[in-house]
Amino acid sequence: QVQLVESGGGLVQAGGSLRLSCAASGRTLSSYCMGWFRQAPGKEREFVAAINWSGGSTEYADSVKGRFTISRDNAKNTVYLQMNSLKPEDTANYYCGASQRYSVLKNAYNNWGQGTQVTVSS
């Protein structure tokens, strides 16, 4: 069992940047693949980014490719999502998840954080 806590969300103007953090406890993060998902009001949770256990492989949704960067620091039991050039359509509650597999599918993730709200104003 691993507990995940997201932080770093907030209100930012379009074009701005934000870095989200996901801190793990209960188990070390090194044995998990990690992902970031987001959910806007009235929409289903959608894939944003994923990273394998070592950080050597990453995957991004087309909507964020080139703007967002996922990274991890296993020594700190933390995964990050650097978000640049933010757009109003990025507004959502952002969740980190832990998976036994490297996947873009939300069903592959066994553990989720509570989410952190990101609001991008136009």
Residue pairs with C-beta under 8 A, 6 or more apart in sequence:
1 26
1 27
1 111
2 24
2 25
2 26
2 27
2 29
2 32
2 98
2 111
3 24
3 25
3 26
3 111
4 22
4 23
4 24
4 96
4 97
4 98
4 111
4 112
4 113
5 22
5 23
5 25
5 113
5 114
6 20
6 21
6 22
6 94
6 95
6 96
6 113
6 114
6 115
6 116
7 20
7 21
7 22
7 23
7 116
8 18
8 19
8 20
8 21
8 116
9 18
9 20
9 93
9 94
9 116
9 117
9 118
9 119
10 18
10 117
10 118
10 119
11 119
11 120
11 121
12 18
12 86
12 118
12 119
12 120
12 121
13 86
13 120
13 121
14 86
14 87
14 88
14 120
14 121
14 122
15 85
15 86
16 86
16 120
17 82
17 83
17 84
17 85
17 86
18 83
18 86
18 118
19 80
19 81
19 82
19 83
20 36
20 80
20 81
20 83
20 94
20 96
20 116
20 118
21 78
21 79
21 80
22 34
22 36
22 78
22 79
22 80
22 81
22 96
22 113
23 76
23 77
23 78
24 32
24 77
24 78
24 79
24 98
25 77
28 74
28 77
29 72
29 74
29 77
29 78
29 79
29 98
30 53
30 74
31 53
32 53
32 98
32 99
32 100
33 50
33 51
33 52
33 53
33 98
33 99
33 100
33 101
33 102
33 103
34 50
34 51
34 70
34 72
34 79
34 96
34 97
34 98
34 99
35 47
35 48
35 49
35 50
35 51
35 96
35 97
35 99
35 103
35 104
35 106
35 109
36 48
36 49
36 50
36 68
36 70
36 79
36 81
36 94
36 95
36 96
36 97
37 45
37 46
37 47
37 48
37 94
37 95
37 96
37 97
37 106
37 109
38 45
38 46
38 48
38 90
38 92
38 93
38 94
38 95
38 118
39 45
39 46
39 92
39 93
39 95
39 115
40 91
40 92
40 93
43 92
45 95
45 106
46 61
46 106
47 61
47 104
47 105
47 106
48 60
48 61
48 64
48 68
48 81
48 94
49 58
49 59
49 60
49 61
49 64
49 68
49 69
49 70
49 81
50 58
50 59
50 70
50 99
50 102
50 103
50 104
51 57
51 58
51 59
51 70
51 71
51 72
51 79
52 58
52 102
53 102
55 71
55 72
55 74
57 102
58 69
58 70
59 102
59 104
60 68
60 70
61 104
63 89
64 83
64 90
67 83
67 84
67 85
67 86
68 81
68 82
68 83
68 84
69 80
69 81
69 82
69 84
70 79
70 80
70 81
70 82
71 79
71 80
71 82
72 78
72 79
72 80
73 79
73 80
79 96
81 94
81 96
83 90
83 118
86 118
86 120
87 120
88 120
88 121
88 122
89 120
90 118
90 120
91 118
91 119
91 120
92 117
92 118
93 115
93 116
93 117
93 118
94 115
94 116
94 117
94 118
95 112
95 113
95 114
95 115
96 112
96 113
97 106
97 109
97 110
97 111
97 112
97 113
98 109
98 110
98 111
98 112
99 108
99 109
99 110
100 108
100 110
101 108
103 109
